[in-house]
Amino acid sequence: MTKRDELKALLKENIVNISFTKKDGSERKLKCTLKTDLLPKVELDPNKPRKAENVDVLPVWDLENEGFRSFRLESLISYEIES
């Protein structure tokens, strides 16, 4: 299992506090999840083509700002499951 798969599995079951380095070099902390009961309901347009998934980037739901955010896995500093 890759680091991406491992982190994605944790996010689907938990709220996770993540720290990563932004492109400008500053550190960003993010309280996020991929738990389906905490994500917004999204209607997919079957006529709109889907983008290919970038395996270097992980999109997550930001619980504090209520929006999707993403970060590059190589910029990950740390993560901790919220209890």
N, C-alpha and C positions, 0 to 999 in steps of 0.2 A: 504494500500500500504506500503510495506517495505521500509526502507531507501535505500536499494539496487535498488529497482524498481524506486523509486523517483529520485535517482541520475542518473540511466540509462536513464530515460525519459528526464531529463535535458540535458544530454550529446548527445542524439539523435537530439536535436533541437538547441544546443548552443556550444560555445567554453567555457570551464570551467577551471579555475585555481584551482588546488587541492593541498593541503598540507597534507602530511602524514608522519608517522614515519617509517623509514626503519628498517629492522631486526637488523642492527648494532646500532640502537638508534638515528641515525642522521635524520634530517628532510629533506624531499625531496619535491620540488615544481614541479608541472607538469602542463603544458598548454596542454589540451587534449580535445578530442571530440569523438563522435560516429556518427556524421553527415555523411550520406552515400555519399554525394557529396565531402567530404574531405578524405574519406577512399580510400586506393588503391583497384583496381579491383583484386579480388582473384578468381581463377578457382579451384573449389572443385573437388577432385577426388572421383567419386561415389563408387569406390572400396575400399577406405580407410575408416576404421571406425572412427567415430567422438568421441572425448573425452567427457565424462560426464561433465556438467558444474558445477564448484565449486561455490556454493552460497556464500562462505566466501571471494571470490576474485572477483575483477571487472577488466576485461581487457579493456583498452582504447587505442586510437591512440594518441601518443605523437607527437604534431605538430612541436615541435622544433627539435626533433631527428628523425622524420619521421619513427617511428616504433611502434609496439604494446608494451605496458608496462602494468603491472597489479599491484594492491595493495590490501592488505587485508582491508576489510571494518572496522575492529576493530582498524586499525592504522590511520584512517582518522582523521585529526586535524581540517581542515576547507575546504570549497570550496566557490567559488565566480564565478558567471556568468560574462564573459567578455562582456562588452558593445561595 
